[in-house]
């Protein structure tokens, strides 16, 4: 994140709240024309040059088929110069957070990928849409459901596409599990379990441990993977959720949740459970069916993943998940292929996150979700 300080974060959060309050009253900053046609790659601008952009997204964009790294947005001039030299970027396609809105006039950029702390997702996604650019938003989609609604509304008003940075929705092991569920390879799914966790050490003042910037702890970070895994492993949205929170290092996790477990009920009597933590190591998905089972372990890291079933092992050649994800989104824009991770999927997951926090606050009470069964579910492959 370079030169962005906590103070500047707070300023930008305030600006974001104001911009969302004004949404619907602000004109689009350009005509909505999108750069790129079906016979060329689409330019992507990365907003925020932290570790994920540096070590995953930018390298992946050197190998993508339908898109390429066309621009950057950073608050650190020295970092901008480094990226310009490394990726041969013209300075005219490199922006600061103050000049960000000028991206509207940059025809080289068709897609803006928001890779900022959670508290800044809504503001910068909305401003990208208002600039007439397609949007990829990193998870979680926003700090709350209201922010998700604002992002979706901005993209709809601007006539641009919206996708979530859900890399696992594009990788082959996840697609194979979805196929098992869709085709009932092992019969109907009866039980699913998903764990996603790592041990956080080091700087206790990092932004992920600051609720004003992250919106929460493990649940807002790794917990999104657990929620996603439970849902795609049975192909349905949950009906109810109940949850519990545990803390063993309160001096370190002063402001955010450390470990959360949750239980889901699904249609047709299917049940599920999830665990997420910033103080444990876990990386597994398991599904039990009428006539067999499937498992991914590891299930949610950057790969390579590994899988097995009651019939044998699952194996696919490893490719960058970020490459697959960004190519899928660019293909959706260019060729109208399915959007594997639409904004509605991000909003659905935030509805579940809020219900989990509500359940914890109310002593583990079971919360009814009232999610339409088709909401956020992508069936076309």
C-alpha positions, 0 to 999 in steps of 0.5 A: 500500500506504500504511501497510504497512511491510516490517516489518509485511509480515514479521509478516503473512507469519508469521501467514499461514504459521501460519494455513495450518499450522492450516488444517483445524483452524480453524472458519469464522468464520461460517456460510458464508452469502453476501450477494447473490442473483441479482436484485442486484449482489454487493458487492466489498471490495478488500483493498489500495488500491495503484495497481491498486485505485486506478486500475483496479479501483475505477473499473471497479467503477463500471461493472460490471453484476453487482457493485459496490464495497461495502468496502475494507481498508487499513492507512492511515486517511487513505486509508480516509477518502479512499475513503469520500468519493470512493466514498460508502462507509459507514465500517462497510464499511471495514476495517483489516488488524487488523479484517479478519476482522470482514468475516464479519459484513458482509452487504453484502460477497459477494466479497473481492478480494485485491490485496496483495503476493504474500507476503500472497495466501495469508493474506488469501485463506484468511481471506476464505474462512473469513469465508464470502466468495467470493475473487478472488486477484491473480496470482500465486496464491501464493509457491509451489504449497503456498500455492495448495493451501492457498487452494483447500482453504480455499475448498472447505472454506468452500463459496465460489467462487475466481477468479484476477485474470486479466483477459485471460481475459475480454477479447475479443481473448483469446477470439478467439484461443481460438476460432481454436484451438478451431475450427482457423480456421487449421489446427492450431497448430504454434508459439507465442511470448509476450513480456511485459516492461517496464523497471523504474526508480525505487526499488530497494527497491520490494516487487516487487524484494524476494524476501521479498515478491514470491517472484521477479521478472519471472517472478512478475509479467509472466511469468504473462502469457507462460505464460498466452498460450502455453497458451491459444494452443494450447489445451493444457498444456505437457509440458516446460519448459526455461529460462534467466535473464539479468541486465544490471543486477545492482546494481538487480535484486539480489534478483530475476530480471531477464529469463527465457526459456523453451521449452515442448513441448506435445502433438502436436509443438507447441512454444512459447517465452516471454520476460519481463523487468523490463528490456525492453519487450515485449508480443506473442503470435504463433501459427503454424498449418498454414494461417495465423497470428495475432498480438496486439500489444499483447497483455497491457496494459490495452488497447486491444489490437490483433490481426491474422491471415494473413486480416486485422485483429482489432478489438473495441471497447475495454472495461475488462478489469477490468470484464469480469473482475469481471463474469464472476466475479460472473456465475459466482456468480449464474448459474453461468456458466463460471469463466473463471479458476478457482483450478486455473488459478492453481495450474497456472501456479505449477507451471510457474513453479516448474519454470522456476526449477528448470530455471534452477537446474539449468543449463537442464535440461528439466523434465517437468511432469506436468500433466493436460491438462484441469487449469486449461483452461477450454473452455466460453465 
